[in-house]
Amino acid sequence: MGYGDGMAEAKGGDPMNGDTAQAPSSAAVAAGEPAQPAHDGKVDGKASPRRRVAWIDVAKAITMFLVVYGHLNTDWIPGPSISIWVIYLFHMPAFFFLSGIFFSTKRSFAALARHRAYQLLVPYYCFAALTFVKKAAEILISWLRHGDGAGVRSSLLVLLRAQIPVLFDTTDGLWFLWSLFNASLLLWCVLKVCRGRFLVPIAVALLLADQVVRHYVAVPLPFMLNRVLSSTAYLALGYALRLRLLRLTRAWGALLFVLGGAAFAVSAWWADKVTASGPWTALGLANVVASLFGIGMVIGLARMVPPLRAFRFVGESTLIYYCINNPMVNLCEHVSARLVHVALPAWPIWRQDLYGIVLVLVAMAAIAVLVVPMKRYLWWAVGLPHPAGKRGAAKSDSPARDGGAAGGER
């Protein structure tokens, strides 16, 4: 089966892709042309349907599950600590890599900056503001219960001071959004300079340089600039390998999963060994190697898994899942603690891991309920175009002879 097997029709883009998770035409891929989803909707002068690559949505869904799992409170349920450490070796690099597959240089630098700022920075500040409102409400509720006016005023001042790092994104709350924004702009510059050549060596050099910067620059830089080298590297790797990946068959996906998984297990073991006593250079190299094999493992698994509707749903809405998964997991943990009066740390580790997986699935199901209303009424907060505008565009494009919706880059 080729790269086009099992594709789902596009139903709107996801801002966490380079543009949208849509495949180029088969004619373009066969000719070796850049596999950019943001095409003009025509092949050989005829209208061409825009379609999503189903297995990439599956890969994003798998990675999002790992993101949510990584936000479990290990003070409350310590069992998943080891598996969370393993997940953190590769799950966010995988997101950058997948975004790079559909990166496009069709826009000018200024247009790209505006486009990505709306897609990524508007959601960042909207959801960062919700965190502020939540904490302020907790302080006010405490005041209403206990009537300590002086304590409330001091708490609010502390809360306001805590928002300064949020404005400049020197925290780890929603760091991926600023990092992807920076990486998109830097990759655009790299592609214009190198004209798409030597991307893999450039990406490897950026990954190694990132380890040096992390070792010697301990001060958090504003707007997640500490992560700009690594995030650009993974984005560039996805872009460089996009043609091969879009042709990936299920058989090769299975082989990639087996070999990538075995290599990842070895590299994770290596990273664990050098974490405690090894030199920082060995640790940095082990982390880079583990991230690359972990990405291959995720891609191979996604190509093997049937593109179920649930996977595609999550894959098409990853930004919403990313922005609200942490508070949703916290809410599920709070409710669970009230309902299940059990000392979870006393459980065997495998039972704690299983309990954590159930909590993650419940949290993701709860987020799924919010996805449709958020896309309809809070589209501006999640980097999407106005729903009415998309409906109007669909109507104007409907007469296409092949029945597909022709359209340009979102």
Residue pairs with C-beta under 8 A, 6 or more apart in sequence:
1 249
1 250
1 251
2 247
2 249
3 23
3 29
3 53
3 245
3 246
3 247
3 248
3 249
4 23
4 26
5 249
5 250
6 54
6 55
6 306
6 307
7 23
7 51
7 52
7 53
7 54
8 51
8 52
8 54
8 57
8 307
8 312
9 49
9 51
9 52
10 20
10 21
10 22
10 50
10 51
10 52
10 405
11 52
11 316
12 20
12 316
12 375
12 384
12 390
13 19
13 20
13 21
13 22
13 384
13 410
14 20
14 21
14 60
14 315
14 316
14 317
14 318
14 319
15 119
15 120
15 123
15 319
15 382
15 383
15 384
16 60
16 95
16 99
16 120
16 176
16 180
16 318
16 319
16 322
17 37
17 98
17 99
17 101
17 102
18 37
18 99
18 100
18 101
18 102
18 103
18 104
18 184
18 235
18 239
19 36
19 37
19 38
19 102
19 103
19 104
19 409
19 410
20 37
20 38
20 50
20 52
20 102
20 410
21 37
21 52
21 53
21 56
21 57
21 60
21 102
21 315
21 316
22 37
22 38
22 50
22 51
22 52
22 53
22 102
23 29
23 35
23 37
23 51
23 52
23 53
23 246
24 33
24 34
24 35
24 36
24 37
24 39
24 246
25 39
25 43
25 48
27 43
27 44
28 34
28 35
28 39
28 43
29 35
29 243
29 246
29 247
32 243
34 196
34 242
34 243
35 101
35 242
35 243
35 246
36 102
36 103
36 104
36 105
36 106
37 50
37 102
37 104
38 102
38 104
38 106
38 408
38 409
38 410
39 48
39 50
39 408
39 409
40 408
41 47
41 48
41 50
41 397
41 405
41 406
41 407
41 408
42 48
42 406
46 401
46 402
47 400
47 401
47 402
47 404
47 406
48 402
48 404
48 406
49 400
49 402
49 403
49 404
49 405
49 406
50 404
50 405
50 406
50 407
51 404
52 312
52 316
53 246
54 307
54 312
55 248
55 253
55 302
55 303
55 305
55 307
56 98
56 101
56 302
56 315
57 307
57 311
57 312
57 314
57 315
57 316
58 302
58 305
58 307
58 308
58 311
58 312
58 315
59 94
59 98
59 298
59 299
59 301
59 302
59 315
60 95
60 98
60 314
60 315
60 318
61 310
61 311
61 312
61 313
61 314
61 315
61 318
62 298
62 301
62 302
62 305
62 311
63 91
63 94
63 95
63 98
63 298
63 318
64 314
64 315
64 318
64 321
64 322
64 325
64 364
65 314
65 360
65 364
66 87
66 91
67 91
67 92
67 95
67 321
67 322
67 325
68 321
68 325
68 329
68 360
68 363
68 364
69 80
69 83
69 84
69 87
69 356
69 357
69 360
70 84
70 87
70 88
70 91
71 325
71 326
71 329
72 80
72 84
72 329
72 333
72 356
72 359
72 360
73 329
73 330
73 333
74 80
74 81
74 84
76 333
76 337
76 344
77 333
77 344
77 345
77 352
77 355
77 356
78 344
78 345
78 352
79 344
79 345
79 347
79 348
79 349
79 350
79 351
79 352
79 353
79 355
79 356
80 352
80 353
80 356
82 349
83 353
86 268
89 264
89 268
89 271
89 287
89 290
89 291
89 294
90 264
90 290
90 291
90 293
90 294
90 295
90 297
90 298
91 294
91 298
92 176
93 230
93 234
93 291
93 292
93 294
93 295
94 234
94 294
94 295
94 298
94 299
95 176
95 318
96 179
96 180
96 183
96 231
96 234
96 235
96 238
97 234
97 235
97 237
97 238
97 295
98 238
99 180
99 235
99 238
100 187
100 234
100 235
100 236
100 237
100 238
100 239
100 240
100 242
101 238
101 239
101 241
101 242
101 245
101 246
102 242
103 184
103 187
103 235
103 238
103 239
104 409
105 188
105 191
105 192
106 409
107 115
107 409
109 185
109 188
109 189
112 184
112 185
112 188
113 185
116 180
116 181
116 184
116 185
117 181
118 383
119 319
119 383
120 177
120 178
120 180
120 181
120 383
121 177
121 178
121 181
122 380
122 381
122 383
123 174
123 177
123 319
123 323
123 381
123 382
123 383
124 169
124 174
124 177
124 178
126 381
127 174
127 323
127 324
127 381
128 166
128 173
128 174
131 166
131 173
131 327
132 159
132 163
132 166
134 327
135 159
136 156
136 159
139 152
139 155
139 156
139 159
140 152
142 148
142 151
142 152
142 155
143 149
143 151
143 152
165 171
165 220
166 173
168 222
168 223
169 175
169 178
169 222
169 223
169 224
170 220
170 221
170 222
170 224
173 326
174 322
174 323
175 224
175 227
176 322
177 322
178 223
178 224
179 224
179 227
179 228
179 231
180 231
180 235
182 223
182 224
182 225
182 227
182 228
182 231
182 232
183 228
183 231
183 232
183 234
183 235
184 235
186 228
186 232
187 232
187 235
187 236
187 239
190 199
190 202
190 232
190 236
191 199
191 239
194 202
199 236
199 237
199 239
199 240
200 237
200 240
200 241
202 233
202 236
203 232
203 233
203 234
203 236
203 237
203 240
204 233
206 229
206 230
206 232
206 233
206 236
207 229
207 230
207 233
207 234
207 288
208 284
208 285
208 288
209 229
210 227
210 229
210 230
210 233
211 280
211 281
211 284
211 285
211 287
211 288
212 284
213 226
213 229
214 226
214 284
215 280
215 284
217 226
220 226
224 231
234 291
234 295
237 292
238 245
245 299
248 256
248 299
248 303
249 303
250 303
250 304
252 303
253 299
253 300
253 301
253 302
253 303
253 304
254 300
254 303
254 304
255 300
256 296
256 297
256 299
256 300
256 303
257 296
257 297
257 300
257 301
257 303
257 304
258 300
259 296
260 293
260 294
260 295
260 296
260 297
260 299
260 300
261 293
261 297
261 300
263 293
263 296
264 290
264 293
264 294
264 296
264 297
267 286
267 289
267 290
267 293
268 290
270 286
270 289
270 290
271 283
271 286
271 287
271 290
274 282
274 283
274 286
275 283
278 286
305 311
313 368
313 371
314 321
314 364
314 368
317 371
317 375
319 382
319 383
320 367
320 370
320 371
320 374
320 375
320 382
321 364
321 367
321 371
323 382
324 367
324 370
325 363
325 364
325 367
328 363
328 366
328 367
329 359
329 360
329 363
331 363
331 366
332 359
332 362
332 363
332 366
333 359
336 359
344 352
344 355
345 352
347 355
374 381
374 382
375 382
375 384
375 387
376 387
379 385
379 386
379 387
380 386
385 410
393 407
394 405
397 405
397 406
397 407
398 405
400 406
